[in-house]
């Protein structure tokens, strides 16, 4: 079982971004309830309905390691055995390509959610001699998340952010986020992988298999078309579950 790593903020609040660990009993107890409420909140925000069957597939994908849930934890006393689970981020492993063409590990984060009643509980439990950090909690969690990723060798973080949502944009910008225009950062999504997909290209392409934990990753590969001065590469990721709509089997193609 892994231990949650805590970082004390100015003012005294302890915060942690902890990936779900199926051997951690506290994580086991929190997984279903926090993940369910996160998916329900995001679905409501997007005007979608919550699908129980799809959620069950997400839970199976979580325990199977195909998707990842990072819990947002906080507590005022570092010795307290039970932190407050403020929310979660739902992601899946992917890769990125740097300017030199090197393939490196990364995450694609679909949804981030802080639960209102959990935030209210954190406010109510604040000791009189402690204060909240000047940065927003979202900014703090984003910074800690990026620190954890770099420590794990995860260099790239992808995600879709509404440019009109200031509360979502500001934490990204303050932590080095780059927002691309629609023409240069698009994501092509297939609900089902088309038959003979690679046969549809006008020129021969090469599929590059990737390894994860020493084995070939069934959910990620790189496609390369190289002819003359042209060298085009893209990443294909098949998440085990799609947290936002609670369905499975989607294929995302990242530039």
C-alpha positions in Angstrom: 0.0 0.0 0.0 1.4 3.4 -0.9 1.2 6.4 1.5 -0.3 9.7 0.5 2.4 12.4 0.2 1.5 15.7 1.9 2.6 19.2 1.1 1.9 21.9 3.7 0.7 25.2 2.2 1.3 28.7 3.5 -1.4 29.1 6.2 -1.1 25.5 7.4 -3.4 23.5 5.1 -2.0 20.1 4.1 -2.8 19.0 0.5 -2.1 15.9 -1.5 -2.9 14.6 -5.0 -2.9 10.8 -4.7 -3.4 8.3 -7.5 -5.9 5.6 -6.7 -4.2 2.6 -5.1 -6.4 -0.5 -5.1 -4.4 -1.9 -2.1 -5.2 1.2 0.0 -8.3 0.6 2.1 -9.1 4.3 2.3 -8.8 4.7 -1.4 -11.1 1.6 -1.9 -13.8 3.1 0.3 -13.6 6.5 -1.4 -13.2 5.3 -5.0 -16.8 4.5 -5.8 -18.4 7.4 -4.0 -16.0 10.1 -5.1 -15.7 8.9 -8.6 -19.5 8.5 -8.9 -20.1 12.0 -7.7 -17.4 13.4 -9.9 -18.9 11.8 -13.0 -22.4 12.9 -12.0 -21.3 16.5 -11.4 -19.5 16.7 -14.7 -22.3 15.0 -16.6 -24.8 17.6 -15.1 -22.4 20.4 -16.1 -22.4 19.1 -19.7 -26.1 18.5 -19.8 -25.6 14.8 -20.0 -27.3 11.9 -18.1 -25.5 9.6 -15.7 -25.3 6.0 -17.1 -24.9 3.3 -14.4 -23.7 0.6 -16.8 -21.1 3.0 -18.2 -20.0 3.9 -14.7 -19.6 0.2 -13.8 -17.3 -0.2 -16.8 -15.3 2.8 -15.6 -14.9 1.1 -12.2 -13.7 -2.1 -13.9 -11.3 0.0 -16.0 -10.0 1.8 -12.9 -9.2 -1.5 -11.0 -7.7 -2.9 -14.3 -5.4 0.1 -14.6 -6.8 1.4 -17.9 -8.0 4.7 -16.4 -6.6 6.7 -13.5 -8.3 8.6 -10.7 -6.2 11.2 -8.8 -7.8 12.1 -5.5 -7.7 15.6 -4.2 -7.1 15.3 -0.5 -6.7 18.0 2.3 -6.5 18.1 6.1 -5.6 20.7 8.7 -3.7 18.3 10.9 -1.0 16.1 9.2 -1.4 13.5 12.0 -5.2 13.1 11.2 -5.8 9.5 10.0 -8.7 10.5 7.7 -8.3 13.3 5.1 -11.1 15.1 3.4 -11.6 13.8 -0.2 -12.4 17.1 -1.9 -12.8 15.6 -5.4 -10.8 14.0 -8.2 -9.3 14.2 -11.7 -10.1 11.4 -14.2 -7.3 10.6 -16.7 -5.8 7.8 -18.7 -2.1 7.1 -19.7 -1.0 8.4 -23.0 2.2 9.7 -24.6 3.6 12.9 -26.2 6.1 13.7 -28.9 8.7 16.4 -28.1 10.2 18.7 -30.7 13.1 16.3 -31.3 10.6 13.5 -32.1 11.2 11.6 -28.9 8.2 9.7 -27.4 7.6 10.3 -23.7 5.0 9.3 -21.2 2.0 11.6 -20.3 -1.6 11.8 -19.1 -4.8 12.8 -20.8 -7.1 14.4 -18.2 -10.7 14.4 -19.2 -12.4 15.9 -16.1 -11.5 17.7 -12.9 -14.0 18.2 -10.1 -14.1 19.7 -6.6 -17.2 18.7 -4.6 -19.1 21.6 -3.0 -20.1 19.9 0.2 -16.6 18.6 0.7 -15.2 22.1 0.3 -17.8 23.3 2.8 -16.7 20.7 5.3 -13.1 21.8 4.9 -14.1 25.4 5.6 -16.1 24.3 8.7 -13.2 22.3 10.1 -10.6 25.1 9.7 -8.9 25.8 13.1 -8.8 29.5 14.1 -5.0 29.6 14.0 -4.8 28.5 10.4 -5.7 30.0 7.0 -6.2 28.9 3.4 -3.4 29.5 0.9 -3.5 32.6 -1.2 -3.6 30.6 -4.4 -6.9 28.8 -5.1 -7.2 25.2 -4.2 -7.4 24.2 -7.8 -4.1 26.0 -8.5 -2.5 24.2 -5.6 -3.7 20.8 -6.7 -2.7 21.5 -10.3 0.9 22.4 -9.2 1.1 19.3 -6.9 -0.2 17.1 -9.7 2.4 18.4 -12.2 5.2 17.8 -9.6 4.0 14.2 -9.1 3.9 13.6 -12.8 7.5 14.8 -13.4 8.7 12.7 -10.5 7.1 9.7 -12.2 8.6 10.5 -15.6 5.4 11.8 -17.1 6.3 14.8 -19.2 3.1 15.6 -21.1 -0.3 16.5 -19.8 -3.2 16.9 -22.3 -6.8 17.9 -21.7 -9.7 19.9 -23.0 -10.3 23.3 -21.3 -13.1 25.7 -22.2 -11.2 29.0 -22.9 -14.2 31.0 -21.6 -14.0 29.2 -18.2 -11.7 31.5 -16.3 -11.7 29.3 -13.2 -10.3 26.4 -15.3 -8.0 28.5 -17.4 -6.2 30.5 -14.7 -4.7 27.5 -12.8 -3.4 26.1 -16.1 -1.8 29.3 -17.2 -0.2 29.8 -13.8 1.4 26.3 -14.0 2.8 26.6 -17.5 -0.2 25.5 -19.5 -0.3 26.1 -23.3 -3.6 26.7 -25.0 -3.6 25.8 -28.7 -6.0 27.2 -31.3 -8.6 24.9 -32.9 -6.5 24.4 -36.0 -3.3 23.2 -34.2 -4.5 21.3 -31.2 -7.5 19.4 -32.3 -8.4 15.9 -31.1 -10.1 13.4 -33.4 -12.3 11.0 -31.6 -13.8 7.7 -32.8 -16.5 6.0 -30.9 -15.5 2.8 -32.6 -12.2 2.1 -34.4 -13.0 2.0 -38.1 -12.3 -1.3 -39.9 -9.0 -1.3 -41.8 -8.2 2.2 -40.6 -4.6 2.0 -41.7 -5.6 0.8 -45.2 -7.4 4.1 -45.8 -4.3 6.3 -45.9 -3.2 7.3 -49.4 0.4 6.4 -48.6 2.0 3.7 -46.5 2.3 4.5 -42.8 4.2 2.8 -40.0 2.7 1.9 -36.7 5.0 2.1 -33.8 4.2 0.0 -30.7 4.9 1.4 -27.3 5.8 -0.3 -24.0 4.4 0.4 -20.6 5.9 -1.3 -17.5 8.0 -3.5 -19.7 5.1 -4.8 -21.9 3.6 -3.5 -25.1 0.8 -1.0 -24.3 -2.5 -2.2 -25.9 -4.0 1.3 -25.5 -1.3 3.6 -27.1 0.6 3.6 -30.4 2.2 6.1 -32.7 1.5 6.3 -36.4 4.2 7.8 -38.7 4.1 8.9 -42.3 7.6 9.7 -43.6 8.2 10.6 -47.3 10.8 13.0 -48.6 10.9 16.1 -46.4 7.6 15.2 -44.8 7.6 13.6 -41.4 4.1 13.4 -39.8 3.4 11.6 -36.6 0.3 11.3 -34.4 -0.6 9.5 -31.2 -3.6 7.2 -30.9 -4.9 6.4 -27.4 -7.7 4.0 -26.6 -8.9 4.7 -23.0 -10.3 1.8 -21.2 -13.3 4.1 -20.2 -14.4 7.6 -21.1 -15.1 9.3 -17.8 -17.2 12.2 -19.1 -19.8 10.2 -20.9 -19.3 7.0 -19.0 -18.8 4.9 -22.1 -16.0 2.6 -23.2 -13.9 2.0 -26.3 -13.3 5.5 -27.5 -10.2 6.2 -29.6 -8.6 9.6 -29.4 -6.0 10.8 -31.9 -3.8 13.5 -30.7 -1.6 15.7 -32.9 
